[in-house]
Amino acid sequence: MDWIVQASTYADDVDGAILLITYLVGFWFFLTAGLFFWLIFAFRKRDGVEAEYLTGGEQQPKKFITWAHMLVLVCDVFVVIAAIQVWVEIKQTLPDAPETQTVRIVSQQWAWSFIHPGPDGQLDTADDIKTVDDLHIEVDRPYIYELTSRDVLHDFSVIAFRLKQDAVPGRVITGWFQATKTGEFEIQCAEMCGIGHGLMPGMVHVQSPEEHAAWMASKSNGAMLAQAGR
């Protein structure tokens, strides 16, 4: 299942931030729920015992609320630190390795169009490879993507990569990923984009260097034959 598989370099970091939030929120949830039910039973109505009215300004009970509040704020600091670290790694830092390639992703109602660099490794040249709903990449190679939309808001989401990025009309949004496992992984549109939103699937094909080279050669040869036949 794609949502369990971690197939990118930063998938584990995203899961770690989510688990941190889950553990902290879960701790306070069970603690407060347990305390809530204990108070219900411990201070339930008893014959001969009058109810005590509290205004909320008394220092003795108020200090317990203050202490709990301060502890929650301390937990928030850990969450913010973890979130910023993941955000900077994924959204603000692009790979600069020499083997990095750029792919162009174009979203529209209701399909994904991909422009892959050809054998020269550059976009906007004669050997570019264009596909629809199928993105072919090489395992362990960093990729920078240029994401655009032709019509409305879309969202490029690859769950196995823990990648989710809005596509905004009129803007080119840059991001990156690096797959760590070969295989096929689903692409979803995670933004309600119209009546065909649920019919906008795609697939990322993560290939070994040899498989990717063979796929690229087959597409390049096919394009050359098509041009020769004109």
Phi, psi and omega in degrees: 000131186299327185285346176267321183295137172253107189240018176221167184294330183255007179298320181293325179292319177296314179298323180297318178295320179294318180294322177301313178298318180298315181294315182293313179294320179297320179300311182290329178296309183291327178294312182290324178295317178296317179295321180300311181289327176296319178295322179301315183279323183289328183242033177289165183299133178229145179296133177084358180247119181277147177291146179256130181265127179244135180274341184098354180259355180292135184290323185298307178285333184293329183295330179292324176292319180296315179299315180297320179298317180296320179294322177296320178296322176298317177298321179299324179298316179296320179296315181296318180298313180297319181294318180295319179300314180293318181299314181297318181296318187272315191263337188242355182238116178262143179293144179238022178293148183297335182274001181296136176239162180245135174238149179252131181242122181242120179259148178199164176285109358224082183201163174247128175249137183236137174243112181263145172291140179281201182302336180281352177076010183237146174276164177062037173235173188296336184263015177303146180247126182247134178224164177237125177067007178224115177255124181250122181225167182258136180296144177066009176255130177287138179235136169260131179249147173247108188256127179225168176229139179271345186219288186238182176294130171233178177213117181276113185230124173239102189299319182296334177271349190059041181251130178209117184216127177294144171251122187247127178303136178085359180233150172250114183256128184256136176207191183206164172201161174217110181286144182244355181224140174282156180138189180243132184228140186288143168254134177236152166267118184259023178229127180299111190240012178133187187296334180262018182305316182284354180247037183237053180277162173211181182216135171263124177256106179265116189244157172292162179306321181291317179295320181293320178296320179293318178298316181295320180295321180294320179290320180294318178295321179295321179293321180294320179294322180294321179291324180293331182278354181284000000 
